[in-house]
């Protein structure tokens, strides 16, 4: 069962937003931006500074919208260093799909024409919709994304600032300098000097190695995610321990290896990249993989109200729906099951316990099991495109048109690749056993109570079966 949801942005409810700001509630960080007219600064909702008067405050859906209206980032609360808005998964509209692609670096790689082409709209239509929904057009949204990537590189790497500019996606050093000054009210060199004084950069980090802190909204069921990945790990491509998960990555400009170690208030992300231009894309993909932008309070509020689910919801707070770092890979893995042949993938220098990339669709089409060669060929030739910017209904229809893909696989891909929060795999045997263990007789009928969080309900049912 799949449903799509379009939720009105929280930022439009000024009264509620101001109550959140007054309470300095960190659960809402990343869900909207507060801008203060008298100071010209924008902040996260939980900023520790004195709460401004209500008449001096404006609210925006994104940092880009605040920047487009002349505001600069607060250097005290770092409003961009927070979990992203869960809206980009909860909503199924054009603006949400565009935000997922912008976060993945599509504008830097393909420009606005490439973004519009992937979404199936003209550049003019896309700009009009994004400006109306998010307060900024695609270029402004991509600019804000580049500024955040640049700040990470300035503060956490030893790269020369000229190299930082191009690694973050800027077309010139002048554009880089102007953007940093406008967004952060300081220069790149001053940002780096301040980070060195705070001791934020580790001595052994070089041009291809970074260690980042990825924030999330607590609680966070890290143990559940690690078990999920361990049960499905591809030898050579992934390495899972009791405390961390590592894997290889195939990226736009080269390869990478990431090791993720959950901590009490963040996930430690250790990266080894062949090309630092892939940094922002990796961070975006890893956040989707771990579902770090989820709003566990909203999920608990709905699912905890069901008497049958309530005990397991209390027992496992902060459950996450595992995502994916690559849509093609996820589809092929779902079809291959235990027949994944990692040896087909290219070797990479051993790092963090992993040695190979997952094979490409072309490699599987040429030498993989016959049962998946048709889908692999469609992916390799571009006749089937599985990426985070796809419309869920369109992608599901295209997947079901493939003889090898059944309804369960199509829905599983939507849930994990698109981060769709309201997908229930009703035909799944393990999910059915979990429902029976909780005394739920008709899952499809009961699911009406769980909207828009059916994907999370499914994870609880899987857990009940385990």
N, C-alpha and C positions, 0 to 999 in steps of 0.2 A: 504494500500500500504506500502510495506517495501522495503527499499534498504539498502545495506551495503556499507561501505566506508572504504578504507584503505588509510590513508593520510601519505605522507612522513613526517618524523619528522622535526620540525623546526630546531633542533640542527644541522642538516646536512648542513644547509645554513649558513656558518660561517660569510659571509659578512652581512647578515641581522641580525644575532644575535649580531654582534658587534655594529651595528647601534642602536639596542635596548639597549644594555649596555651603550653606550655613552649617550643616552637620559634618562637613568635610569627609563625606563617605567615600572611601577609596574603591568601593565596589563599582562605582560609576565612572572611574577613570577610563578614558578612552571612548566612552559612549557619547560624550559631547565636550565642547570646548567653551570655557567661560572667558570672555574678553571684557576688559575694564576700560571704559572710555577715558577716564581721567589720567590713567597711566600709559595707555597705548600698549598694554601687555595682555597676552592671552595665557591662560593657566589651565591645568587639570582641575577637576572639581574639588579634589582634596588638598589643594595648595595650602600650606600652613600659614601663609600671609594673612593679615587682617581681612575679614570678609568685607568687600566693598558694599556700598549702599545699593539697594535694588535698582534705583534709577540710573546708576552708572554702569550697569552690567548688560551685556548682550551675549547671546548664546549662538553657537555655530555647530554644524555637524562634523566639521573637519578642521584640522590646522590650516589647510589650504584656504578655506573660506575666511578664517580669521586673518591670515596673511594678505589675502586679496583685498581685505577691508582696512589695511594699513596697520594691523597689530603685529607685534613681535613676540617671540617666545619668552616666557618667564625663565630666568636662569636659576631660580630657586627650586621650582618644582619639576622642571624639564618635562613639559606636557606631552612631548612626543615619545618619551621613554616609558610608555604604559602599554598594557594590553590593548589590542585593537577593538573596534566596536563589533559586538556580536551581530549587529545588523547586517553585515556583509554576507553572513551565512543565512541568517533568518529570513532576510528579504530575497525574493527571487526576481526582482525587477532589473532593468537595464543598469541603473546606477550602482547597484550592488555588484553585478557581474563586472562592470567596468572597474570598480575599486579593487576587486580581486586580481584583475589583470594588471592594473597599474602597480599594485604592490609587488607583483611578480617581475616588474621591470620591463613590461611590454613596450611602453612608450620610449624608454631609452634604447631598446633594441630595434624597434620597428617604426617608431614615430606615431603620431596621432593617426595617420592613414592606416597603419597596421592595426592599431587598437580598434578603429572603426570597422575595419574589414573582419576582424575576428568576431566582433559583436553583431555583424550583419546590418550595420546602420551607416548612413553617410556621416561624414565629419561634422557637417552642419547640424544634423539631427542630434548627434551625440553631444556636441557642445551645448546645445539648447537644453537637453534633458539634464545633463550634469550640473549646469549652472542653476537650473530651477530647483533641483533636488538637493544638491550639496553645496551650493553657494560659490562654486568655482568650476571652471572648465577643465578639460583634460590636461592642458599644459600646466595650469596652476597646481592641479593635484599632483602631477608628476614632479613638479618643481619642489613641492613640500616633501615628497618622498625622497628626492635626491638630497635635499638639505639634511634630512634625518640620517641618511646613509653616510653623508660626508662627515657629520658630527661623530658618528661611530668610528670612522677611520681616523679622524683627527685625534680623538681621545684615546683610542685603543690600539693604534698601530704606530710603527715608526716610519711609515712612508713619508717621503718628501711631500710637501703640500701640493706641489704641481701634479704629482702622481695621484694624490687623493682626489683632485678635481676631476680627472678623467676616469678614475676608478668608480667614482660615485655617479658618473653619467653626464657630467657637465660638458658642454661642447667647447668651452674655453676657460682659461684661468680667470679672466675678467668676470665672466658670468658667475663663476664659483665664488669669487671674492664678494661680488655685489649681493649675491643671494645670502651668504653667511652673515654679512653685515645687516641686511634687511630683516632676516628671520631671527637672528640671535643678538642683534645690537652689539656685535663685537667682531673682531677680525679672526680669520683662521689661526693665525699665529698666537693670538691672545687666548683662544680656546685651548690650543695645545699647551700653552704655558700653564694655564689654570689646571688642566688635567694632570700635568706632571706634579704640580704642587700638592694636588689631592692624592697622588700616588695611584692613579687609576690605570696607568699603563704598566704592564709587566715587562721586566727587563728582557726576557727571552723571546719576545714576540718580534717576528720579522715581517717581510712583505707578504708572505703567504700564510701566516699563522695568526689566528686571533682567538681570544677567549672572551665571550660575551655573556651577559646576564639577561635572560629572556623572562620578563615578568608575566605573571598570570593572576587571575582572580581566584583566591582560595575559597573553599578547599580544593585540593588537586589530588586525584587518585593516581599517583605516579606508579604505584605497584601494579595496579590493574593494567595500565598501558604496557609496562615492561613484560608482564605475562602474555599479553596479547601478541606483542611483537616476537617474543621468544617462541611461542607456539607456531609461528608462521615464518620464522627467519630462514633466509636463503643462505646456505653456507658460502663463505667467501665474500658475499655482498653485504651481509649484516653480521653483527656480533652483539649478543645480548648477555649481560651479566645481571646479578641481583640488584645492581645499583645504577646501571647505565646502558645506553643503546648506541651503537655505532653503525654507520653504513657509508657506502660509496654513493656518489652523486654524479649524474651526467648533466652538465650545465651548458648554457649557451656559448660560453667562451672557453670551456675546458672541463676539467673534472674536479671533484672535491671529495673530501672525507669529513664527516661530522661525528662527534661523540657528544651525546646528550646525557647529562647527569642531573636528575632532579634534586633540588635543595628545598629547605622549608619554605622560602619565599620567592624562589626563582628557579629556572632551569639553567644550569651551566652549559654553554654551547661552545665547544672547542672545534675550531674550523681549520682545515688545511686546504687551501684553494690554489688551483693552478693560475687563476686570473682573478684579481680582486674586483673586477667589474661585476662578478657574479654574487658579490656579498649580499646585496639587498634581496635578490631573488632567493638565495639560500635561506636567509632569515625568514622571509615570507613563507617558504615551503615548509620549513621546520615548524613554524608556528601552526600551520595548518595540520601538519602531521600529528602534533601533540594536542591539537584543539585548544591552544592556549588563550584564544580570545573568547572562549565560552563564558556564559554567565551562569555559574552553578546555582546562585540564589534563585534565579528565575526558574531553572529546571526543577529544583527541589520544591519550590512553591506549588508547582502544578502536579508533579509526580508524587510528592509526599502526601498529597490530599487524597490519593487513592488508597483505601484501606489495605488492599492486597499488596501494593508496591511499597507502602510506607515502611515496613520493617527492613527491607533491603536498602531502601533509600537512606534510612538512618544508619544502617551498618556500613554503607559505602558512600560517604559524602564526596561530592566533587567528581563523580564519574565523568569520563570523557569519551567522545566518539573518535577513534583513531582515524586520521586523515591519510593523505598520500603526498609524496614529493613529486610524483610523475603520473599523469593520467594514463598514458599508454602502458606503463609498467603495471599499474594496479589492475587494469583490465586483463592483461595477459596473465598475471599471477592468479587472478580469480578463475580464469579458464583452465590454466595448467594445474592448479592445485599442487599436489605433491610431486608433479612431474616437471617442476621448474629445473631447467638445465643451466645452472650458472656457468658451467664451463664454456658455454657459447659466448659469454661476455668477455670483453677485452680486459686484460690484466692491467693493474695499476700498481705503483710502488706500495709495498705493504705499509699500512698505517692504521693504528688503532684496532688491529686484529682483523682487518678486511683487505682483500687482495684483488677483487674483480668488480667490474661494473655489471649491472644487470644487462643482459643481452638486448640489443635494439630490436624493434619490430622487424626490420629487414633481416637480421640474423636468424630470428625465430622463423620467419617465412621461408628462409632458405634451408634451414637444417633442424627446425624444431619438430615436435610431434605433429603428425598430419592433422589431428583434430583441431588445431588452432592456426594452421597456416593461412586459412582464408581470412580470418580477422587480422592476423599479423600483416598480411599483404595489403589489406585495406588501410591499415594504419600507416604502413611504410609508404604507400602511394598517395596518401593524403585524402583518400575517399572517405575515411572515418577520422574525425578529429576529436580527441578527448582532452579537454583542458578546462581550467577553473572558470573561464568566462562563458561557457556554454549555457544556454537556456536548458533547464532540467527536462522539460517536456520534449523539446526537439532532440536532445541527446538520447533520451530514453527511446524515442521512436526510431532513431537511427540504429541504436544498439539492437533493438528487437528485430530490425530488418535483417540482421546478420543471422544466418541459420545456426551458428554455434552459440548464440547468446540467448539464454532464457530470461524470464522475468526476474528471478532471484538475482542473477548476475547483473542485470541492468540496474536494479534498485540498489544493489550493493555498491556499484560504481558511483551512482548519484550520491549516496550517503558519504562515501569516503573521498571521492575526488572533488565534488562540489561542496562538501561540508553541509549537505542538506540536512537540517535538524529534524525533519518531520517524515522520515522514511521508516516504515516498519516492514521487516522481512517476514511476512506472515507465513510463507511457505517453508521457513527454515526449521529443520527438525529439532535442533538444539534449543532454539527459541521456544518452540512448542513445549518441549519438556520442562523448560524453566517456568513457563506459564502454568503448566499443570502442577508443578511443585509449589507454586504460590496460590493454587486454588482458582486460577483464572480459566474458565471453560471456553469462552468465545473471545479470542484475542482481538479479532477485527472489530467486533462490537465495542469491546472495552477501550480500544484505541481512541475512540472519540473523546474520552476524558483526557487523553495525554497530549493532544495537539496544543502547541506546535513542537512538542519535544518527543515525538515517537521514536526517533533514532536513539535517544538516551534511554527511553523505556526499553527498547530492544537490548541495549547493553546491559541493563539491569536483569532482564530475563535470561540472557546468556550467562550472567554471573550466577543467577539462581540455579541454573542447570549445572554449572561447574561445581 
